[in-house]
Amino acid sequence: MIKLDHLAVACTDLAEGTAWVETQLGVSLQPGGQHPRYGTYNTLLGLADGLYFEVITKEPGAVPEAGHAWFGLDDFTGPPRLANWICQTDDMAAALAKAPEAAGSARALTRGDLQWQITVPDDGSLPYQGAFPTLIAWGAGMQHPSARLTPSGVRLLKLEVSHPQAPQIAQMMDLADARVVMVTGPFGLRATFDTPSGIRTLA
């Protein structure tokens, strides 16, 4: 079984991406950190229900230790947009056994006292453009990142995942979450939130 862990907005400039999300949701994001293996950095937002949100991009001047970025950022262009969703598992081997080959393999990462395994394809792309979630397994006994972030008053109401192969993708993950809706159509991610300023949507 997997469960929703966090959402990611991709951008080409972190300040621009962060400002876009703050304007859309009406709340402030917090500084995140760096990911030297993939040459990226981020800002963060704590959500209700044990979830969180990140804005992520390639760090200027950084040379990825892996030779490429992740989350499809090497090929990302255009304005900031919701680009990826990440699901948590307590059994990475079992989750990968059900997942498509395009999900990639699990990579072990650390940052400070954070430890996790995360699926990354060999070229750093997103499986099914991002319609299949990245899988993550946090270190045993570790405090989840959402618990370290200031509550924002923002709650995810719905995540709509659209892809021409949506039914097949749904069969490749053991996810039971009424908030996540798979839709057959052109690729796209659309998240609806309840915020202190009312209902807001990111896509």
FIPAZA-669826 format. One record per residue (C-alpha): x, y, z; residue in three letters. Coordinates in steps of 0.5 Angstrom, whole numbers, plus 500, padded with zeros to 3 digits. Layout:
N
XYZAla...
//
This chain:
203
500500500Met502507498Ile500514501Lys500521499Leu506524502Asp507531498His507535492Leu512539488Ala512545483Val517545478Ala520552476Cys526555472Thr527560478Asp526558485Leu524566487Ala519566481Glu516559483Gly516561490Thr512567489Ala507564484Trp505559489Val505564495Glu500568490Thr496563488Gln495560495Leu496566499Gly501564504Val508564505Ser513558504Leu519556508Gln526555506Pro528548504Gly535546503Gly539543497Gln540536494His547536492Pro546529488Arg541532483Tyr543539483Gly537542486Thr534546492Tyr527548494Asn522552499Thr517548503Leu510549505Leu507545511Gly500542509Leu494539514Ala494532514Asp501530515Gly502532508Leu507538505Tyr509542499Phe515544495Glu517548490Val524545487Ile528547481Thr536546479Lys541550483Glu545555479Pro552553478Gly551546482Ala554540478Val549534480Pro553528483Glu549524479Ala550527472Gly543529472His537533475Ala531529478Trp524530477Phe525532470Gly528538471Leu533538466Asp528538461Asp523543464Phe521550461Thr516555462Gly512558468Pro512554474Pro507549475Arg505543479Leu509537476Ala510531480Asn506528486Trp510523491Ile507517495Cys510514501Gln511507502Thr513503508Asp516497503Asp519500498Met521493495Ala513491494Ala512498491Ala517497486Leu515490484Ala508493483Lys510499479Ala512500472Pro519500470Glu519507468Ala519509476Ala526507476Gly530504482Ser530507489Ala536511491Arg538512498Ala539520500Leu541524506Thr540531508Arg542533515Gly538528520Asp533526514Leu534520511Gln530517505Trp530512499Gln526515493Ile525512486Thr529516480Val529514473Pro537513470Asp536519466Asp532523472Gly525524468Ser518523471Leu515516469Pro509517465Tyr511525465Gln509525472Gly502521472Ala505516476Phe508518483Pro515518485Thr516513491Leu519515497Ile521511504Ala523515510Trp528513515Gly525508520Ala523513527Gly525519523Met520525524Gln516526517His518533514Pro511535515Ser512535522Ala518540522Arg514545518Leu510551521Thr502550520Pro500554514Ser492553514Gly492550507Val489543506Arg489539500Leu482537498Leu483534491Lys489532486Leu487530479Glu492526475Val490526468Ser494522463His492518456Pro493511460Gln490513467Ala487507468Pro493503466Gln497507471Ile492506477Ala493499476Gln500500478Met500503484Met496500491Asp493507493Leu487508496Ala486516497Asp479519495Ala483525494Arg487523488Val482522482Val485519475Met482522469Val483519462Thr486525458Gly492529456Pro497529461Phe496534467Gly496535475Leu491539478Arg491540486Ala485544489Thr486546496Phe482549502Asp486555504Thr485561509Pro483565503Ser478560500Gly479555495Ile485555491Arg487551485Thr494550482Leu496546476Ala
//
